Amino acid sequence: MLDDKNKKPGLTIWEKIAVAVIVILIIIIILLIFNQNIKEYYEIFKDWYESNN
């Protein structure tokens, strides 16, 4: 019974893995949605960077 009182509340390893998978999936979805915008911003940045050199 003393062990139950000393346990710290927190996420189990499986809950941590599930949260990591969800975050990765959200990042992938965002990248797929904004893929064209990201390419355009990259091209603008690349042109700006090359013009400074």
mmCIF entry with sequence, helices, sheets and N, C-alpha, C, O atoms, coordinates in Angstrom:
data_MODEL
# 
_entry.id   MODEL 
# 
_entity.id                         1 
_entity.type                       polymer 
_entity.pdbx_number_of_molecules   1 
# 
_entity_poly.entity_id                      1 
_entity_poly.type                           'polypeptide(L)' 
_entity_poly.nstd_linkage                   no 
_entity_poly.nstd_monomer                   no 
_entity_poly.pdbx_seq_one_letter_code       MLDDKNKKPGLTIWEKIAVAVIVILIIIIILLIFNQNIKEYYEIFKDWYESNN 
_entity_poly.pdbx_seq_one_letter_code_can   MLDDKNKKPGLTIWEKIAVAVIVILIIIIILLIFNQNIKEYYEIFKDWYESNN 
_entity_poly.pdbx_strand_id                 A 
# 
loop_
_entity_poly_seq.entity_id 
_entity_poly_seq.num 
_entity_poly_seq.mon_id 
_entity_poly_seq.hetero 
1 1  MET n 
1 2  LEU n 
1 3  ASP n 
1 4  ASP n 
1 5  LYS n 
1 6  ASN n 
1 7  LYS n 
1 8  LYS n 
1 9  PRO n 
1 10 GLY n 
1 11 LEU n 
1 12 THR n 
1 13 ILE n 
1 14 TRP n 
1 15 GLU n 
1 16 LYS n 
1 17 ILE n 
1 18 ALA n 
1 19 VAL n 
1 20 ALA n 
1 21 VAL n 
1 22 ILE n 
1 23 VAL n 
1 24 ILE n 
1 25 LEU n 
1 26 ILE n 
1 27 ILE n 
1 28 ILE n 
1 29 ILE n 
1 30 ILE n 
1 31 LEU n 
1 32 LEU n 
1 33 ILE n 
1 34 PHE n 
1 35 ASN n 
1 36 GLN n 
1 37 ASN n 
1 38 ILE n 
1 39 LYS n 
1 40 GLU n 
1 41 TYR n 
1 42 TYR n 
1 43 GLU n 
1 44 ILE n 
1 45 PHE n 
1 46 LYS n 
1 47 ASP n 
1 48 TRP n 
1 49 TYR n 
1 50 GLU n 
1 51 SER n 
1 52 ASN n 
1 53 ASN n 
# 
_struct_asym.id          A 
_struct_asym.entity_id   1 
# 
loop_
_struct_conf.conf_type_id 
_struct_conf.id 
_struct_conf.pdbx_PDB_helix_id 
_struct_conf.beg_label_comp_id 
_struct_conf.beg_label_asym_id 
_struct_conf.beg_label_seq_id 
_struct_conf.pdbx_beg_PDB_ins_code 
_struct_conf.end_label_comp_id 
_struct_conf.end_label_asym_id 
_struct_conf.end_label_seq_id 
_struct_conf.pdbx_end_PDB_ins_code 
_struct_conf.beg_auth_comp_id 
_struct_conf.beg_auth_asym_id 
_struct_conf.beg_auth_seq_id 
_struct_conf.end_auth_comp_id 
_struct_conf.end_auth_asym_id 
_struct_conf.end_auth_seq_id 
_struct_conf.pdbx_PDB_helix_class 
_struct_conf.details 
_struct_conf.pdbx_PDB_helix_length 
HELX_P HELX_P1 AA1 LEU A 2  ? ASN A 6  ? LEU A 2  ASN A 6  1 ? 5  
HELX_P HELX_P2 AA2 ILE A 13 ? ILE A 33 ? ILE A 13 ILE A 33 1 ? 21 
HELX_P HELX_P3 AA3 ASN A 35 ? ASN A 52 ? ASN A 35 ASN A 52 1 ? 18 
# 
_struct_conf_type.id          HELX_P 
_struct_conf_type.criteria    ? 
_struct_conf_type.reference   ? 
# 
loop_
_atom_site.group_PDB 
_atom_site.id 
_atom_site.type_symbol 
_atom_site.label_atom_id 
_atom_site.label_alt_id 
_atom_site.label_comp_id 
_atom_site.label_asym_id 
_atom_site.label_entity_id 
_atom_site.label_seq_id 
_atom_site.pdbx_PDB_ins_code 
_atom_site.Cartn_x 
_atom_site.Cartn_y 
_atom_site.Cartn_z 
_atom_site.occupancy 
_atom_site.B_iso_or_equiv 
_atom_site.pdbx_formal_charge 
_atom_site.auth_seq_id 
_atom_site.auth_comp_id 
_atom_site.auth_asym_id 
_atom_site.auth_atom_id 
_atom_site.pdbx_PDB_model_num 
ATOM 1   N N  . MET A 1 1  ? 0.813  -1.187 0.000   1.00 0.00 ? 1  MET A N  1 
ATOM 2   C CA . MET A 1 1  ? 0.000  0.000  0.000   1.00 0.00 ? 1  MET A CA 1 
ATOM 3   C C  . MET A 1 1  ? 0.861  1.257  0.000   1.00 0.00 ? 1  MET A C  1 
ATOM 4   O O  . MET A 1 1  ? 0.463  2.287  -0.544  1.00 0.00 ? 1  MET A O  1 
ATOM 5   N N  . LEU A 1 2  ? 2.023  1.173  0.601   1.00 0.00 ? 2  LEU A N  1 
ATOM 6   C CA . LEU A 1 2  ? 2.901  2.333  0.613   1.00 0.00 ? 2  LEU A CA 1 
ATOM 7   C C  . LEU A 1 2  ? 3.424  2.648  -0.785  1.00 0.00 ? 2  LEU A C  1 
ATOM 8   O O  . LEU A 1 2  ? 3.701  3.806  -1.096  1.00 0.00 ? 2  LEU A O  1 
ATOM 9   N N  . ASP A 1 3  ? 3.560  1.630  -1.623  1.00 0.00 ? 3  ASP A N  1 
ATOM 10  C CA . ASP A 1 3  ? 4.042  1.847  -2.983  1.00 0.00 ? 3  ASP A CA 1 
ATOM 11  C C  . ASP A 1 3  ? 3.055  2.674  -3.796  1.00 0.00 ? 3  ASP A C  1 
ATOM 12  O O  . ASP A 1 3  ? 3.471  3.471  -4.637  1.00 0.00 ? 3  ASP A O  1 
ATOM 13  N N  . ASP A 1 4  ? 1.759  2.502  -3.561  1.00 0.00 ? 4  ASP A N  1 
ATOM 14  C CA . ASP A 1 4  ? 0.755  3.258  -4.303  1.00 0.00 ? 4  ASP A CA 1 
ATOM 15  C C  . ASP A 1 4  ? 0.853  4.754  -4.003  1.00 0.00 ? 4  ASP A C  1 
ATOM 16  O O  . ASP A 1 4  ? 0.615  5.582  -4.882  1.00 0.00 ? 4  ASP A O  1 
ATOM 17  N N  . LYS A 1 5  ? 1.196  5.092  -2.787  1.00 0.00 ? 5  LYS A N  1 
ATOM 18  C CA . LYS A 1 5  ? 1.291  6.505  -2.417  1.00 0.00 ? 5  LYS A CA 1 
ATOM 19  C C  . LYS A 1 5  ? 2.544  7.161  -2.987  1.00 0.00 ? 5  LYS A C  1 
ATOM 20  O O  . LYS A 1 5  ? 2.554  8.368  -3.226  1.00 0.00 ? 5  LYS A O  1 
ATOM 21  N N  . ASN A 1 6  ? 3.601  6.378  -3.207  1.00 0.00 ? 6  ASN A N  1 
ATOM 22  C CA . ASN A 1 6  ? 4.860  6.924  -3.693  1.00 0.00 ? 6  ASN A CA 1 
ATOM 23  C C  . ASN A 1 6  ? 4.920  7.032  -5.208  1.00 0.00 ? 6  ASN A C  1 
ATOM 24  O O  . ASN A 1 6  ? 5.842  7.652  -5.740  1.00 0.00 ? 6  ASN A O  1 
ATOM 25  N N  . LYS A 1 7  ? 3.968  6.450  -5.912  1.00 0.00 ? 7  LYS A N  1 
ATOM 26  C CA . LYS A 1 7  ? 3.973  6.509  -7.368  1.00 0.00 ? 7  LYS A CA 1 
ATOM 27  C C  . LYS A 1 7  ? 3.660  7.927  -7.825  1.00 0.00 ? 7  LYS A C  1 
ATOM 28  O O  . LYS A 1 7  ? 2.752  8.584  -7.317  1.00 0.00 ? 7  LYS A O  1 
ATOM 29  N N  . LYS A 1 8  ? 4.446  8.376  -8.805  1.00 0.00 ? 8  LYS A N  1 
ATOM 30  C CA . LYS A 1 8  ? 4.215  9.705  -9.364  1.00 0.00 ? 8  LYS A CA 1 
ATOM 31  C C  . LYS A 1 8  ? 3.251  9.574  -10.546 1.00 0.00 ? 8  LYS A C  1 
ATOM 32  O O  . LYS A 1 8  ? 3.419  8.703  -11.400 1.00 0.00 ? 8  LYS A O  1 
ATOM 33  N N  . PRO A 1 9  ? 2.257  10.434 -10.586 1.00 0.00 ? 9  PRO A N  1 
ATOM 34  C CA . PRO A 1 9  ? 1.358  10.379 -11.737 1.00 0.00 ? 9  PRO A CA 1 
ATOM 35  C C  . PRO A 1 9  ? 2.090  10.863 -12.986 1.00 0.00 ? 9  PRO A C  1 
ATOM 36  O O  . PRO A 1 9  ? 2.865  11.818 -12.932 1.00 0.00 ? 9  PRO A O  1 
ATOM 37  N N  . GLY A 1 10 ? 1.842  10.207 -14.088 1.00 0.00 ? 10 GLY A N  1 
ATOM 38  C CA . GLY A 1 10 ? 2.490  10.587 -15.330 1.00 0.00 ? 10 GLY A CA 1 
ATOM 39  C C  . GLY A 1 10 ? 2.068  9.662  -16.442 1.00 0.00 ? 10 GLY A C  1 
ATOM 40  O O  . GLY A 1 10 ? 1.228  8.778  -16.268 1.00 0.00 ? 10 GLY A O  1 
ATOM 41  N N  . LEU A 1 11 ? 2.668  9.888  -17.582 1.00 0.00 ? 11 LEU A N  1 
ATOM 42  C CA . LEU A 1 11 ? 2.326  9.082  -18.744 1.00 0.00 ? 11 LEU A CA 1 
ATOM 43  C C  . LEU A 1 11 ? 3.145  7.795  -18.764 1.00 0.00 ? 11 LEU A C  1 
ATOM 44  O O  . LEU A 1 11 ? 4.319  7.784  -18.393 1.00 0.00 ? 11 LEU A O  1 
ATOM 45  N N  . THR A 1 12 ? 2.511  6.723  -19.200 1.00 0.00 ? 12 THR A N  1 
ATOM 46  C CA . THR A 1 12 ? 3.238  5.477  -19.385 1.00 0.00 ? 12 THR A CA 1 
ATOM 47  C C  . THR A 1 12 ? 4.009  5.560  -20.690 1.00 0.00 ? 12 THR A C  1 
ATOM 48  O O  . THR A 1 12 ? 3.820  6.490  -21.475 1.00 0.00 ? 12 THR A O  1 
ATOM 49  N N  . ILE A 1 13 ? 4.871  4.594  -20.915 1.00 0.00 ? 13 ILE A N  1 
ATOM 50  C CA . ILE A 1 13 ? 5.678  4.588  -22.143 1.00 0.00 ? 13 ILE A CA 1 
ATOM 51  C C  . ILE A 1 13 ? 4.782  4.489  -23.372 1.00 0.00 ? 13 ILE A C  1 
ATOM 52  O O  . ILE A 1 13 ? 5.090  5.094  -24.398 1.00 0.00 ? 13 ILE A O  1 
ATOM 53  N N  . TRP A 1 14 ? 3.680  3.742  -23.296 1.00 0.00 ? 14 TRP A N  1 
ATOM 54  C CA . TRP A 1 14 ? 2.788  3.600  -24.444 1.00 0.00 ? 14 TRP A CA 1 
ATOM 55  C C  . TRP A 1 14 ? 2.039  4.900  -24.721 1.00 0.00 ? 14 TRP A C  1 
ATOM 56  O O  . TRP A 1 14 ? 1.779  5.238  -25.876 1.00 0.00 ? 14 TRP A O  1 
ATOM 57  N N  . GLU A 1 15 ? 1.697  5.619  -23.675 1.00 0.00 ? 15 GLU A N  1 
ATOM 58  C CA . GLU A 1 15 ? 1.041  6.913  -23.868 1.00 0.00 ? 15 GLU A CA 1 
ATOM 59  C C  . GLU A 1 15 ? 2.002  7.914  -24.490 1.00 0.00 ? 15 GLU A C  1 
ATOM 60  O O  . GLU A 1 15 ? 1.598  8.713  -25.335 1.00 0.00 ? 15 GLU A O  1 
ATOM 61  N N  . LYS A 1 16 ? 3.262  7.882  -24.090 1.00 0.00 ? 16 LYS A N  1 
ATOM 62  C CA . LYS A 1 16 ? 4.268  8.763  -24.686 1.00 0.00 ? 16 LYS A CA 1 
ATOM 63  C C  . LYS A 1 16 ? 4.463  8.447  -26.167 1.00 0.00 ? 16 LYS A C  1 
ATOM 64  O O  . LYS A 1 16 ? 4.577  9.353  -26.992 1.00 0.00 ? 16 LYS A O  1 
ATOM 65  N N  . ILE A 1 17 ? 4.502  7.157  -26.495 1.00 0.00 ? 17 ILE A N  1 
ATOM 66  C CA . ILE A 1 17 ? 4.646  6.755  -27.891 1.00 0.00 ? 17 ILE A CA 1 
ATOM 67  C C  . ILE A 1 17 ? 3.442  7.214  -28.699 1.00 0.00 ? 17 ILE A C  1 
ATOM 68  O O  . ILE A 1 17 ? 3.598  7.699  -29.820 1.00 0.00 ? 17 ILE A O  1 
ATOM 69  N N  . ALA A 1 18 ? 2.238  7.067  -28.141 1.00 0.00 ? 18 ALA A N  1 
ATOM 70  C CA . ALA A 1 18 ? 1.022  7.488  -28.836 1.00 0.00 ? 18 ALA A CA 1 
ATOM 71  C C  . ALA A 1 18 ? 1.027  8.992  -29.081 1.00 0.00 ? 18 ALA A C  1 
ATOM 72  O O  . ALA A 1 18 ? 0.642  9.437  -30.163 1.00 0.00 ? 18 ALA A O  1 
ATOM 73  N N  . VAL A 1 19 ? 1.451  9.777  -28.107 1.00 0.00 ? 19 VAL A N  1 
ATOM 74  C CA . VAL A 1 19 ? 1.516  11.230 -28.274 1.00 0.00 ? 19 VAL A CA 1 
ATOM 75  C C  . VAL A 1 19 ? 2.530  11.587 -29.356 1.00 0.00 ? 19 VAL A C  1 
ATOM 76  O O  . VAL A 1 19 ? 2.269  12.464 -30.178 1.00 0.00 ? 19 VAL A O  1 
ATOM 77  N N  . ALA A 1 20 ? 3.675  10.925 -29.368 1.00 0.00 ? 20 ALA A N  1 
ATOM 78  C CA . ALA A 1 20 ? 4.697  11.189 -30.384 1.00 0.00 ? 20 ALA A CA 1 
ATOM 79  C C  . ALA A 1 20 ? 4.181  10.864 -31.773 1.00 0.00 ? 20 ALA A C  1 
ATOM 80  O O  . ALA A 1 20 ? 4.417  11.630 -32.707 1.00 0.00 ? 20 ALA A O  1 
ATOM 81  N N  . VAL A 1 21 ? 3.484  9.750  -31.932 1.00 0.00 ? 21 VAL A N  1 
ATOM 82  C CA . VAL A 1 21 ? 2.931  9.366  -33.232 1.00 0.00 ? 21 VAL A CA 1 
ATOM 83  C C  . VAL A 1 21 ? 1.891  10.387 -33.691 1.00 0.00 ? 21 VAL A C  1 
ATOM 84  O O  . VAL A 1 21 ? 1.870  10.758 -34.864 1.00 0.00 ? 21 VAL A O  1 
ATOM 85  N N  . ILE A 1 22 ? 1.044  10.838 -32.799 1.00 0.00 ? 22 ILE A N  1 
ATOM 86  C CA . ILE A 1 22 ? 0.027  11.834 -33.151 1.00 0.00 ? 22 ILE A CA 1 
ATOM 87  C C  . ILE A 1 22 ? 0.680  13.131 -33.591 1.00 0.00 ? 22 ILE A C  1 
ATOM 88  O O  . ILE A 1 22 ? 0.253  13.737 -34.575 1.00 0.00 ? 22 ILE A O  1 
ATOM 89  N N  . VAL A 1 23 ? 1.711  13.567 -32.875 1.00 0.00 ? 23 VAL A N  1 
ATOM 90  C CA . VAL A 1 23 ? 2.405  14.806 -33.249 1.00 0.00 ? 23 VAL A CA 1 
ATOM 91  C C  . VAL A 1 23 ? 3.053  14.669 -34.618 1.00 0.00 ? 23 VAL A C  1 
ATOM 92  O O  . VAL A 1 23 ? 2.975  15.590 -35.431 1.00 0.00 ? 23 VAL A O  1 
ATOM 93  N N  . ILE A 1 24 ? 3.689  13.538 -34.884 1.00 0.00 ? 24 ILE A N  1 
ATOM 94  C CA . ILE A 1 24 ? 4.314  13.307 -36.184 1.00 0.00 ? 24 ILE A CA 1 
ATOM 95  C C  . ILE A 1 24 ? 3.274  13.314 -37.291 1.00 0.00 ? 24 ILE A C  1 
ATOM 96  O O  . ILE A 1 24 ? 3.510  13.892 -38.352 1.00 0.00 ? 24 ILE A O  1 
ATOM 97  N N  . LEU A 1 25 ? 2.131  12.683 -37.065 1.00 0.00 ? 25 LEU A N  1 
ATOM 98  C CA . LEU A 1 25 ? 1.076  12.671 -38.073 1.00 0.00 ? 25 LEU A CA 1 
ATOM 99  C C  . LEU A 1 25 ? 0.529  14.070 -38.340 1.00 0.00 ? 25 LEU A C  1 
ATOM 100 O O  . LEU A 1 25 ? 0.246  14.416 -39.487 1.00 0.00 ? 25 LEU A O  1 
ATOM 101 N N  . ILE A 1 26 ? 0.379  14.867 -37.302 1.00 0.00 ? 26 ILE A N  1 
ATOM 102 C CA . ILE A 1 26 ? -0.096 16.240 -37.480 1.00 0.00 ? 26 ILE A CA 1 
ATOM 103 C C  . ILE A 1 26 ? 0.910  17.045 -38.300 1.00 0.00 ? 26 ILE A C  1 
ATOM 104 O O  . ILE A 1 26 ? 0.514  17.821 -39.170 1.00 0.00 ? 26 ILE A O  1 
ATOM 105 N N  . ILE A 1 27 ? 2.192  16.874 -38.036 1.00 0.00 ? 27 ILE A N  1 
ATOM 106 C CA . ILE A 1 27 ? 3.229  17.578 -38.799 1.00 0.00 ? 27 ILE A CA 1 
ATOM 107 C C  . ILE A 1 27 ? 3.186  17.160 -40.259 1.00 0.00 ? 27 ILE A C  1 
ATOM 108 O O  . ILE A 1 27 ? 3.294  18.007 -41.147 1.00 0.00 ? 27 ILE A O  1 
ATOM 109 N N  . ILE A 1 28 ? 3.030  15.872 -40.520 1.00 0.00 ? 28 ILE A N  1 
ATOM 110 C CA . ILE A 1 28 ? 2.952  15.382 -41.902 1.00 0.00 ? 28 ILE A CA 1 
ATOM 111 C C  . ILE A 1 28 ? 1.738  15.961 -42.609 1.00 0.00 ? 28 ILE A C  1 
ATOM 112 O O  . ILE A 1 28 ? 1.843  16.378 -43.762 1.00 0.00 ? 28 ILE A O  1 
ATOM 113 N N  . ILE A 1 29 ? 0.598  15.997 -41.948 1.00 0.00 ? 29 ILE A N  1 
ATOM 114 C CA . ILE A 1 29 ? -0.620 16.545 -42.554 1.00 0.00 ? 29 ILE A CA 1 
ATOM 115 C C  . ILE A 1 29 ? -0.434 18.024 -42.882 1.00 0.00 ? 29 ILE A C  1 
ATOM 116 O O  . ILE A 1 29 ? -0.821 18.479 -43.959 1.00 0.00 ? 29 ILE A O  1 
ATOM 117 N N  . ILE A 1 30 ? 0.157  18.770 -41.954 1.00 0.00 ? 30 ILE A N  1 
ATOM 118 C CA . ILE A 1 30 ? 0.397  20.200 -42.197 1.00 0.00 ? 30 ILE A CA 1 
ATOM 119 C C  . ILE A 1 30 ? 1.341  20.384 -43.385 1.00 0.00 ? 30 ILE A C  1 
ATOM 120 O O  . ILE A 1 30 ? 1.112  21.251 -44.228 1.00 0.00 ? 30 ILE A O  1 
ATOM 121 N N  . LEU A 1 31 ? 2.391  19.579 -43.458 1.00 0.00 ? 31 LEU A N  1 
ATOM 122 C CA . LEU A 1 31 ? 3.322  19.685 -44.578 1.00 0.00 ? 31 LEU A CA 1 
ATOM 123 C C  . LEU A 1 31 ? 2.642  19.353 -45.903 1.00 0.00 ? 31 LEU A C  1 
ATOM 124 O O  . LEU A 1 31 ? 2.926  19.987 -46.920 1.00 0.00 ? 31 LEU A O  1 
ATOM 125 N N  . LEU A 1 32 ? 1.760  18.377 -45.901 1.00 0.00 ? 32 LEU A N  1 
ATOM 126 C CA . LEU A 1 32 ? 1.056  18.029 -47.132 1.00 0.00 ? 32 LEU A CA 1 
ATOM 127 C C  . LEU A 1 32 ? 0.093  19.137 -47.557 1.00 0.00 ? 32 LEU A C  1 
ATOM 128 O O  . LEU A 1 32 ? -0.057 19.406 -48.748 1.00 0.00 ? 32 LEU A O  1 
ATOM 129 N N  . ILE A 1 33 ? -0.551 19.771 -46.599 1.00 0.00 ? 33 ILE A N  1 
ATOM 130 C CA . ILE A 1 33 ? -1.506 20.827 -46.922 1.00 0.00 ? 33 ILE A CA 1 
ATOM 131 C C  . ILE A 1 33 ? -0.787 22.064 -47.453 1.00 0.00 ? 33 ILE A C  1 
ATOM 132 O O  . ILE A 1 33 ? -1.225 22.672 -48.429 1.00 0.00 ? 33 ILE A O  1 
ATOM 133 N N  . PHE A 1 34 ? 0.314  22.432 -46.809 1.00 0.00 ? 34 PHE A N  1 
ATOM 134 C CA . PHE A 1 34 ? 1.007  23.667 -47.155 1.00 0.00 ? 34 PHE A CA 1 
ATOM 135 C C  . PHE A 1 34 ? 2.246  23.438 -48.010 1.00 0.00 ? 34 PHE A C  1 
ATOM 136 O O  . PHE A 1 34 ? 3.149  24.274 -48.018 1.00 0.00 ? 34 PHE A O  1 
ATOM 137 N N  . ASN A 1 35 ? 2.306  22.331 -48.722 1.00 0.00 ? 35 ASN A N  1 
ATOM 138 C CA . ASN A 1 35 ? 3.473  21.976 -49.514 1.00 0.00 ? 35 ASN A CA 1 
ATOM 139 C C  . ASN A 1 35 ? 3.791  23.046 -50.550 1.00 0.00 ? 35 ASN A C  1 
ATOM 140 O O  . ASN A 1 35 ? 4.948  23.447 -50.677 1.00 0.00 ? 35 ASN A O  1 
ATOM 141 N N  . GLN A 1 36 ? 2.802  23.514 -51.286 1.00 0.00 ? 36 GLN A N  1 
ATOM 142 C CA . GLN A 1 36 ? 3.033  24.506 -52.333 1.00 0.00 ? 36 GLN A CA 1 
ATOM 143 C C  . GLN A 1 36 ? 3.509  25.824 -51.736 1.00 0.00 ? 36 GLN A C  1 
ATOM 144 O O  . GLN A 1 36 ? 4.428  26.446 -52.270 1.00 0.00 ? 36 GLN A O  1 
ATOM 145 N N  . ASN A 1 37 ? 2.901  26.254 -50.643 1.00 0.00 ? 37 ASN A N  1 
ATOM 146 C CA . ASN A 1 37 ? 3.321  27.502 -50.000 1.00 0.00 ? 37 ASN A CA 1 
ATOM 147 C C  . ASN A 1 37 ? 4.760  27.407 -49.509 1.00 0.00 ? 37 ASN A C  1 
ATOM 148 O O  . ASN A 1 37 ? 5.528  28.360 -49.637 1.00 0.00 ? 37 ASN A O  1 
ATOM 149 N N  . ILE A 1 38 ? 5.122  26.262 -48.949 1.00 0.00 ? 38 ILE A N  1 
ATOM 150 C CA . ILE A 1 38 ? 6.481  26.079 -48.441 1.00 0.00 ? 38 ILE A CA 1 
ATOM 151 C C  . ILE A 1 38 ? 7.476  26.155 -49.592 1.00 0.00 ? 38 ILE A C  1 
ATOM 152 O O  . ILE A 1 38 ? 8.542  26.752 -49.443 1.00 0.00 ? 38 ILE A O  1 
ATOM 153 N N  . LYS A 1 39 ? 7.148  25.562 -50.738 1.00 0.00 ? 39 LYS A N  1 
ATOM 154 C CA . LYS A 1 39 ? 8.036  25.630 -51.897 1.00 0.00 ? 39 LYS A CA 1 
ATOM 155 C C  . LYS A 1 39 ? 8.206  27.069 -52.373 1.00 0.00 ? 39 LYS A C  1 
ATOM 156 O O  . LYS A 1 39 ? 9.315  27.491 -52.703 1.00 0.00 ? 39 LYS A O  1 
ATOM 157 N N  . GLU A 1 40 ? 7.108  27.820 -52.408 1.00 0.00 ? 40 GLU A N  1 
ATOM 158 C CA . GLU A 1 40 ? 7.182  29.212 -52.842 1.00 0.00 ? 40 GLU A CA 1 
ATOM 159 C C  . GLU A 1 40 ? 8.045  30.029 -51.882 1.00 0.00 ? 40 GLU A C  1 
ATOM 160 O O  . GLU A 1 40 ? 8.879  30.816 -52.329 1.00 0.00 ? 40 GLU A O  1 
ATOM 161 N N  . TYR A 1 41 ? 7.862  29.857 -50.582 1.00 0.00 ? 41 TYR A N  1 
ATOM 162 C CA . TYR A 1 41 ? 8.673  30.584 -49.607 1.00 0.00 ? 41 TYR A CA 1 
ATOM 163 C C  . TYR A 1 41 ? 10.143 30.191 -49.705 1.00 0.00 ? 41 TYR A C  1 
ATOM 164 O O  . TYR A 1 41 ? 11.029 31.028 -49.533 1.00 0.00 ? 41 TYR A O  1 
ATOM 165 N N  . TYR A 1 42 ? 10.391 28.929 -49.978 1.00 0.00 ? 42 TYR A N  1 
ATOM 166 C CA . TYR A 1 42 ? 11.776 28.476 -50.134 1.00 0.00 ? 42 TYR A CA 1 
ATOM 167 C C  . TYR A 1 42 ? 12.420 29.140 -51.343 1.00 0.00 ? 42 TYR A C  1 
ATOM 168 O O  . TYR A 1 42 ? 13.562 29.595 -51.270 1.00 0.00 ? 42 TYR A O  1 
ATOM 169 N N  . GLU A 1 43 ? 11.693 29.196 -52.450 1.00 0.00 ? 43 GLU A N  1 
ATOM 170 C CA . GLU A 1 43 ? 12.229 29.835 -53.652 1.00 0.00 ? 43 GLU A CA 1 
ATOM 171 C C  . GLU A 1 43 ? 12.495 31.319 -53.413 1.00 0.00 ? 43 GLU A C  1 
ATOM 172 O O  . GLU A 1 43 ? 13.521 31.842 -53.850 1.00 0.00 ? 43 GLU A O  1 
ATOM 173 N N  . ILE A 1 44 ? 11.585 32.000 -52.724 1.00 0.00 ? 44 ILE A N  1 
ATOM 174 C CA . ILE A 1 44 ? 11.772 33.420 -52.410 1.00 0.00 ? 44 ILE A CA 1 
ATOM 175 C C  . ILE A 1 44 ? 13.015 33.604 -51.540 1.00 0.00 ? 44 ILE A C  1 
ATOM 176 O O  . ILE A 1 44 ? 13.831 34.491 -51.792 1.00 0.00 ? 44 ILE A O  1 
ATOM 177 N N  . PHE A 1 45 ? 13.153 32.765 -50.520 1.00 0.00 ? 45 PHE A N  1 
ATOM 178 C CA . PHE A 1 45 ? 14.310 32.850 -49.639 1.00 0.00 ? 45 PHE A CA 1 
ATOM 179 C C  . PHE A 1 45 ? 15.600 32.562 -50.396 1.00 0.00 ? 45 PHE A C  1 
ATOM 180 O O  . PHE A 1 45 ? 16.602 33.251 -50.208 1.00 0.00 ? 45 PHE A O  1 
ATOM 181 N N  . LYS A 1 46 ? 15.575 31.544 -51.252 1.00 0.00 ? 46 LYS A N  1 
ATOM 182 C CA . LYS A 1 46 ? 16.764 31.177 -52.020 1.00 0.00 ? 46 LYS A CA 1 
ATOM 183 C C  . LYS A 1 46 ? 17.177 32.312 -52.952 1.00 0.00 ? 46 LYS A C  1 
ATOM 184 O O  . LYS A 1 46 ? 18.362 32.632 -53.048 1.00 0.00 ? 46 LYS A O  1 
ATOM 185 N N  . ASP A 1 47 ? 16.216 32.920 -53.636 1.00 0.00 ? 47 ASP A N  1 
ATOM 186 C CA . ASP A 1 47 ? 16.519 34.042 -54.523 1.00 0.00 ? 47 ASP A CA 1 
ATOM 187 C C  . ASP A 1 47 ? 17.099 35.216 -53.752 1.00 0.00 ? 47 ASP A C  1 
ATOM 188 O O  . ASP A 1 47 ? 18.050 35.855 -54.201 1.00 0.00 ? 47 ASP A O  1 
ATOM 189 N N  . TRP A 1 48 ? 16.514 35.500 -52.574 1.00 0.00 ? 48 TRP A N  1 
ATOM 190 C CA . TRP A 1 48 ? 16.994 36.590 -51.735 1.00 0.00 ? 48 TRP A CA 1 
ATOM 191 C C  . TRP A 1 48 ? 18.418 36.310 -51.256 1.00 0.00 ? 48 TRP A C  1 
ATOM 192 O O  . TRP A 1 48 ? 19.269 37.199 -51.260 1.00 0.00 ? 48 TRP A O  1 
ATOM 193 N N  . TYR A 1 49 ? 18.664 35.076 -50.848 1.00 0.00 ? 49 TYR A N  1 
ATOM 194 C CA . TYR A 1 49 ? 19.980 34.712 -50.329 1.00 0.00 ? 49 TYR A CA 1 
ATOM 195 C C  . TYR A 1 49 ? 21.035 34.800 -51.426 1.00 0.00 ? 49 TYR A C  1 
ATOM 196 O O  . TYR A 1 49 ? 22.137 35.297 -51.195 1.00 0.00 ? 49 TYR A O  1 
ATOM 197 N N  . GLU A 1 50 ? 20.698 34.318 -52.616 1.00 0.00 ? 50 GLU A N  1 
ATOM 198 C CA . GLU A 1 50 ? 21.667 34.347 -53.725 1.00 0.00 ? 50 GLU A CA 1 
ATOM 199 C C  . GLU A 1 50 ? 21.915 35.779 -54.190 1.00 0.00 ? 50 GLU A C  1 
ATOM 200 O O  . GLU A 1 50 ? 23.011 36.080 -54.662 1.00 0.00 ? 50 GLU A O  1 
ATOM 201 N N  . SER A 1 51 ? 20.957 36.648 -54.074 1.00 0.00 ? 51 SER A N  1 
ATOM 202 C CA . SER A 1 51 ? 21.160 38.031 -54.503 1.00 0.00 ? 51 SER A CA 1 
ATOM 203 C C  . SER A 1 51 ? 22.077 38.786 -53.550 1.00 0.00 ? 51 SER A C  1 
ATOM 204 O O  . SER A 1 51 ? 22.700 39.771 -53.947 1.00 0.00 ? 51 SER A O  1 
ATOM 205 N N  . ASN A 1 52 ? 22.169 38.346 -52.305 1.00 0.00 ? 52 ASN A N  1 
ATOM 206 C CA . ASN A 1 52 ? 23.040 38.979 -51.326 1.00 0.00 ? 52 ASN A CA 1 
ATOM 207 C C  . ASN A 1 52 ? 24.487 38.544 -51.468 1.00 0.00 ? 52 ASN A C  1 
ATOM 208 O O  . ASN A 1 52 ? 25.384 39.220 -50.965 1.00 0.00 ? 52 ASN A O  1 
ATOM 209 N N  . ASN A 1 53 ? 24.732 37.437 -52.138 1.00 0.00 ? 53 ASN A N  1 
ATOM 210 C CA . ASN A 1 53 ? 26.111 36.942 -52.273 1.00 0.00 ? 53 ASN A CA 1 
ATOM 211 C C  . ASN A 1 53 ? 26.761 37.434 -53.520 1.00 0.00 ? 53 ASN A C  1 
ATOM 212 O O  . ASN A 1 53 ? 27.919 37.108 -53.783 1.00 0.00 ? 53 ASN A O  1 
# 
